[in-house]
C-alpha cells in the first residue's frame, strides 16, 4: 500500500523541517509533498533539504493547494499533515492496518498538543468526541483517505476552508471513517493567537452551519465565505485548521 503525504504551507519556515522529518522517518510513507501557496520565507528550501518534494501551487488556499498537489500523486492513500503537526512514528502502519478492512474509506488520528494546557486538552477531547460520534474529523487530526474514494468523488475538495469537513463527508458517503488511537502532536499556536472561548464557539458555529447546509444539499462551494468569517480578512494562515 503506497501512502503519499501532503503538507500545505505558506511561510512555515519555523516548523516545516520537523513536520517533514516526522513523515520521512515514519516507515511506510512513500513520498512527502509540500504544497506551497507562495511562501516568501525559507519554507520551500528547508522542505526540500528535509526530503520533501515541493509543488509551487498556482492557487492559494489550503484545500486548493492540497487538491493541486494530489493531482500529481500516484498512491493508494493520501495523508494530509499540517505544517504545525508531527506524524506518529508508527502512523503509516496504523493506517495500513486499518485499511485492510475494505469497508473503511479512511479516517484520522487522535490529537495531542505540545506543549499542552487545560484548554488544549479540552480541545483534544472535543476533537475525539466529534470524530468518534459523528465521523467528522478536522485537518489537524491528520486525515487520510483512499485514492479510490477521492477519484470516485471527483478529487480532493478544492476549497479555501471546510475542505477537511467536506473530506469527512466524502469518506462517510463511502463507508465509516476510523479514528486511530495514535496521536498526531500539534502546536497550540492557533489557540494562543485568539481569545479562546470566542475561537471555540466560532469553530463550532461555522462547522455546524456548513454541515446543516450540506444536509440540505447545498453544494460545497469554494469555502470563501467561511474563510472570510474565520480569518476576518487575515489571509496569512492557510496551513492552520479550524
N, C-alpha and C positions, 0 to 999 in steps of 0.2 A: 504494500500500500504506500503510494507516494504522497507525501504531505508537503505542500507549498505554504510558506508563511509570508504574510504581507504586513508590513508596518507602515501606516500612513503617517507622514511627517510634514511639519513646517517649523523650521527654526527650533530644532530639538538637540542642538549640539551637546548640551549638558547631560543628556540621558541616552542618546541613541546607541552609543557603544555598548552599554550594559544590556540594553534590550536585544540588540543583535547577538551579542555574545551568549545570552541565555538561550537563544534558539540554535546557534551553531554548535553549542556544547551539548544540546539535547539529542541523544541518539534517535534516529528515525525521521528527522526533519531533512527533506531532500534539497530544499532551496529556501533562501531568505531573500525577500524582495522589499526594498524600501520604496514606497510610492510617495514621491516628494511633490509637495504643492508649491514650489517656488521659494525654497529656503534661501536666505541671504547670509546665513552664517556657515559654519563648517559641517553642518549636518551630513551632507552628501559625501564629502571626503571621508569623514570619520566612519560613516556606514560602510563604505567600500573597504576601508582599511580593516574593519571588523569582520569582513567576509560576506557582506550583503551585495546584491545586485541592485543598483539604483535605477528606478524608472522616473524620468522627469515628466511629470504628468502635464497634459495640455489643459486639463480642467482642474480647478482648485475647489477644495472641499473634501472632507474625509471620505464620504461614501463614493463620491465621484472618482477620487484617486484610487480607492480600492478596486472599483469596478474597472477602471482603465488598466491597472496593473494585472488584474485577474485575466484579462484577455490574452496575456502572454504566458499564462501558466499552462503546463502540461502535467496535471497531477490528478490524483484521485480525491484528495481532500484539500480544502482551503482552510487555513488557520489565520485568524486576524488578531494581531497583538498590537496594543497601543504602545507608543514610544515611552510612556511613563510606567510601563509594567515589565515584569520579569516572568518568563515562561518557566513552568516547573521542569525540573531536571528529567523526570520520567513522564512528562506530559504527552510525548508522541506515542509511547507505548500504551498509555492510558486511553488515548483516542483510538488507536488501532484495536485495542481490546473491546472497547465499547461498540465500535462499528462492525465488529464481527457479526453482530445481530443485524441482519439485513433490514429490519423494520425501523432502525434508528437512522434518521436523516442527518444528524449532527447534534450539536449541543454547545455547552460552555463549561468553564471551570468555576469552582468556588473562588472567592476572592479574599485576600487579606491585605491590610495596609501596613506599610513600613516607612516610618515609624507609625505605630498605632496610638489611638486615643479612645476614650469612651464614645466620642462622636463617630469616628471611623468604624469602630466595632459595631455600632448601631447600623451604619450604612451597610456593612458587610452582612449583617443579619437580614436586613431588608432585601438585599440582592439575592440571598439564598432562598428566602421565603417566596419571593416573586418568581424566581426561576423554577423552584420546586413545585409550587402550586399552580402557576399559570403557564409555565413553559416559555416565559418571556425573559430573555437574558439581555444584558447590556454589553456594549463593546468592551468595556474594561474588564469583563469576565473572560476575555479571550475566546470568542466564538469560533467554532469550527463546523464545517458543513461539507457534505459530499459534493463533488463536482457535478455528478449526475443530477442532483437536486437543483443546483443553480442552472444547469443547462435547460432543464425542464421548465424552470420559472422564467427563463429569458435572460438570465445573468444575475450578477450581484446588483442589489438595488442601488442605483446611481443617484444618491440623494445627499443634500448638504447636511441634513440632520435627520434622525429617526431611521437611518439605514440599519441600525442594529435591531430596532424593534421590528422593522419590516422583514429583516432576515429571520427573526424568530417566527414570524407568521408564515413565512415561506417554508421553514422547517416543520412547523406544526401541521401545515397542509399535507406534507409528505409523510408524516409519522409523528412519533413522540420524541422530542429532543431530550437528551440526557444531561443531567447536571453532575459533573465529576467531582469527587471529594478533594482531589489535588488542588492546591491553591496557586493562583496567579498573584504575585505580590505587586501591589500598585502604590505609587506615590500618593500621599494625601494632598498634593498641591492644590487641586481644584476645589477642595473643601476648605482650604485655608485662604483662598483668594476672595471669597464672597461670604456674606452673612450666612451662617449655617442653616438656620430654620427656614429662611426665605428660599434658599437654594434647594433644600429638600422638597419643600412644598411646590416650588416651581417645576421641578422634575416630575413630581407625581402628577401635577395638573397637565403638563404638556403630554406626558405619556398617556394619561387617561383620555385626553382629548383625541389624540391620534388613534388610539385603539377603538374608541367609540365611533369615530368617523369611518374607520376601516370596517367595523362591524356593520355599519350602514352602507357598505360597499362603495364608499368614496375611493377614488383612485389614490395611490400613494403620493403622487405628485413629486415635486423636487425637494420638498422639505424646507423651502426658502422661508416661509412664514414662521415655522418653528425655530429655524436658525436665528432669525431676527429677534424673536421673543427671548430666546435663551441667552444669546450673547449680547443683546442690546447694542447691536451695531459694532461690537468688538470682533473684528474679523481676523484675529491672530491666534485662535486656539483650536485649529482644525483637528488636532490629534487628541483632544480631551473629550471624553464621552459623557453625555448626560446620564 
